[in-house]
């Protein structure tokens, strides 16, 4: 009756779009309906669709208040607590069996949320209600995050670093109540605690990877000692409500040693300006490492001897600036949205290019100065020198990369610069990792700030002369400095290896402490897989973990500035591949797992407020199911120790108060936890270099990364150019259970068809689909967006189920939000509750002989409030749903 893809439902795509967006009469509505292959729907839906068309494109009448209480635990059709029938831990410790989490009862898959800051420490009364509510919406895991970043009442410690007894008690009680409701805990050991402040030590730096003692944790003795003490006290603490040490509590499912700690991958540049006492600690350990490797200065000097010949070929320079001409350089301004003013002036004999951003760009590369293109040769050495200053201190990005064929490929140099008001000399030496004949550019990324920057004497040459061991430094004196940018490449390779060895030593010592001294029995990971070299994930971590977001808010000025931020408003359904912008940050991360280890996604969400923010839930359930992941934790549920029963969206990521996300969290628990969508059968492996592009295989294979090419069957990874072909954007699993069609940006959609759960998701407004035995016809929706999911509540196929929850959502937001014209930010004007949602008009046709054939509209707690009559048509029974029922929930019952 209906085609599985919307493109075959209508005869003329252009006419369809014109009718959907411009029609204003019943006659146009009749024409629209006549394009459907099945005319049997005509009588049923003509009235509703033509009325929708006649009212134009205003959807304000389709919105209504809808609030899902954060304390709701009432038994109803929206209750999924049956997925967690026993208290967490009653069936033994979580362990790893055949590469997955398991207990004595079998496989364990966690559908979880993060709780942050004050939300970790609710009152006892709130803890009782919150734990029951989380169980109702299908949650069986909580990640305890940012528990030690702030002082109480938002953290465990007082301002002077002592444990706060009230906070400890509240956490103990909350964990006990969560466990009673079948909810496991993921404990983080280091997230944001800055012991250095309490010890009177300076900060190692202001960059994200240096703050909160992240880097110092790997090498600074005082900070390491404080961390070891914390581990002993935190995990050795006896929870009086459980009568167990945390290390002995089987309801603690897993442990993360460090959150987002990008030490060796950040490279040596972040440590070159380390203040005391960090510098002395680094120098001492660096020289001991060099002595162990080289033994004496002569051997070291020979190893660090200058590579390559003297500079031999100039690739890019700024000589033309002296004539007032910046060509062949190019300024890009994000298609005119982020203009830059360029002025050349002379400073003595030097031509200075002054670049003045006229607007703050959301991304660094939105305002860019690029030199002429050139080619590079694998293993050849290159040297870049220039001078720079700015009107005020600011950061600038710089890279040498290939930027053609729809993909950005770094080629040996990616560097952030801290530019000061005084002129500084910058020197960089790098080696090309591959040969690229053309299309390589030197780029300066200027976006994010309006502060003017000046450049002069820019010169990139092939060939390299460099410093070996400076005079006065030796291993015998143990005073060999940290290698600067003009030192030899081998010296900086050694320092990177030194950092990697420090990182491995730290994680090995941490695991030894946890396992052998403290007695932790559950799986332990190090930090996120994309924050460390793959060999650490492969050899030290018990499981691999990942973080990613769809449209994380962007702060072009000061980090987390609530007045200056944007969130893009696009559906991820239209962007399946990693080489597009925006990138599909969930699909592209699938290959970061190791096939012989559990894989978790401990932070995932779509930024708020976003029209398509509900994408986050079905995307996670679908991909985690197909890829057979072990846990998904949405970031985050709540961050305050109050306002649990909020009627409004409170922040960029909060699920609590966001009715569309909460509604889908419950419905999609079945798809993932119950296993309604089966994992893909065949595993394939990709190399670390191809990990992101390996996501293009994730609808056909279970994708993973390997450090051993012979361990798993290797797969051919599509090229960036290949991924741009339209036919590539029609994806399907081998068994047809998932069909993802993104060929048309105006009707991109996903269909999920399993015996117990069915879903249509994406730009489905005005479209018709057949999923299993059901037919769906969507009416007009704002921005064409909706998610409809039907799932059986009694673990039976939909045709024989006695209770089916139908959840239908579009957008949800606060009232009177202060949107800008582009609807990319509300600044600090988040409006107020109660939240309003978009009703979705649709006609659902089901077999007349299926068991559940009575339809009820439900309230926000899942209680029946209205019966919806169906209309028979041959062997089918048809129901019309929509905004008139003022709900996101419906129940089909016998």
DAQUI-V364496 format. One record per backbone hydrogen bond with DSSP energy under -1.0 kcal/mol. NH is the residue of the N-H (numbers start at 1). CO is the residue of the C=O. If there is no record, write none. Layout:
NH,CO
NH,CO
//
This chain:
8,5
9,6
16,12
17,13
18,14
19,15
20,16
21,17
22,18
23,19
29,25
30,26
31,27
32,28
33,29
34,30
35,32
36,33
42,39
45,41
46,42
49,45
50,46
51,47
52,48
53,49
54,50
55,51
56,53
62,59
63,60
64,837
66,835
72,69
77,862
79,76
80,136
83,80
84,81
88,179
90,87
92,89
95,102
97,100
100,97
102,95
103,106
104,91
106,103
108,101
110,630
112,632
113,141
114,634
115,143
116,638
118,639
119,116
120,117
121,118
127,123
128,124
129,125
130,126
131,127
132,128
133,129
134,130
135,131
136,132
137,133
138,135
139,134
140,111
142,184
143,113
144,186
145,115
152,157
154,151
156,147
158,162
161,158
164,156
168,164
169,165
170,166
171,167
172,168
173,169
174,170
175,171
176,172
177,173
178,174
179,175
180,176
181,177
182,179
183,178
184,140
185,251
186,142
187,254
188,144
189,256
190,257
199,195
200,197
201,196
210,207
211,207
214,211
217,213
218,215
219,216
220,216
224,220
225,221
226,222
227,223
228,224
229,225
230,226
231,227
232,228
233,229
234,230
235,231
236,232
239,244
242,239
243,239
244,239
246,237
247,235
248,245
249,246
252,249
253,185
254,185
255,523
256,187
257,525
258,526
259,190
263,261
271,268
274,271
279,275
281,277
282,278
283,279
284,280
285,281
286,282
287,283
288,284
289,285
290,286
291,287
292,288
293,289
294,290
295,291
296,294
300,296
301,297
302,298
303,299
304,300
305,302
312,462
313,462
315,460
316,460
318,458
321,318
322,319
323,320
324,321
325,320
329,326
330,370
332,368
337,334
338,333
341,356
343,354
345,352
347,350
350,347
352,345
353,455
354,343
355,453
356,341
358,339
366,363
367,364
368,332
369,444
370,330
371,442
374,440
376,436
379,432
380,377
382,430
383,461
384,428
385,459
386,426
387,456
388,424
389,454
390,420
391,452
394,419
396,417
397,445
398,415
399,443
400,413
401,441
402,409
403,439
407,404
409,402
411,400
415,398
417,396
419,394
424,388
426,386
428,384
430,382
432,380
436,376
440,374
441,401
443,399
444,369
445,397
446,367
447,364
453,355
454,389
455,353
456,387
459,385
460,316
461,383
462,313
463,381
464,309
467,486
473,470
479,474
487,484
488,467
492,488
493,489
494,490
495,491
496,492
497,493
498,494
499,495
500,496
501,497
502,498
503,499
504,500
505,501
506,502
507,503
508,504
509,505
510,506
511,507
512,508
513,509
514,510
515,511
516,512
518,513
520,514
525,255
529,545
531,528
532,529
536,533
537,533
538,534
539,535
540,536
541,536
542,524
544,598
546,600
548,603
550,605
554,566
561,558
564,561
566,554
567,824
574,571
575,572
585,583
588,584
589,586
590,587
592,589
593,590
597,594
600,544
601,631
607,550
608,652
613,610
615,612
616,613
617,614
619,615
620,616
621,617
622,618
623,619
624,620
625,621
626,622
627,623
629,624
630,599
632,110
633,601
634,112
635,604
637,114
646,643
655,636
656,637
658,655
662,658
663,659
664,660
665,661
666,662
667,663
668,664
672,668
673,669
676,670
677,671
680,626
684,702
685,713
686,704
691,688
694,690
695,692
696,693
697,694
698,695
700,697
701,697
702,682
704,684
705,593
706,686
711,708
715,685
723,719
724,721
725,722
728,725
729,726
730,727
731,740
733,738
736,733
739,751
740,731
741,749
742,729
747,744
749,741
750,761
751,739
752,759
753,737
754,757
758,790
759,752
760,788
761,750
762,786
763,748
764,762
765,784
766,779
767,764
769,776
771,774
774,771
775,845
776,769
777,843
778,767
779,841
784,781
785,782
786,762
787,809
788,760
789,807
790,758
791,805
792,756
793,803
798,755
800,797
801,797
804,892
805,791
806,890
807,789
808,888
809,787
813,836
815,832
818,829
819,817
820,825
823,820
829,826
830,828
832,815
835,647
836,813
837,64
838,811
839,62
842,881
843,777
844,879
845,775
846,877
848,875
850,847
851,799
853,893
854,893
856,891
857,866
858,889
859,863
862,859
865,857
866,857
868,855
871,878
873,876
876,873
877,846
878,871
879,844
881,842
885,882
886,883
890,806
891,856
892,804
893,854
894,802
//
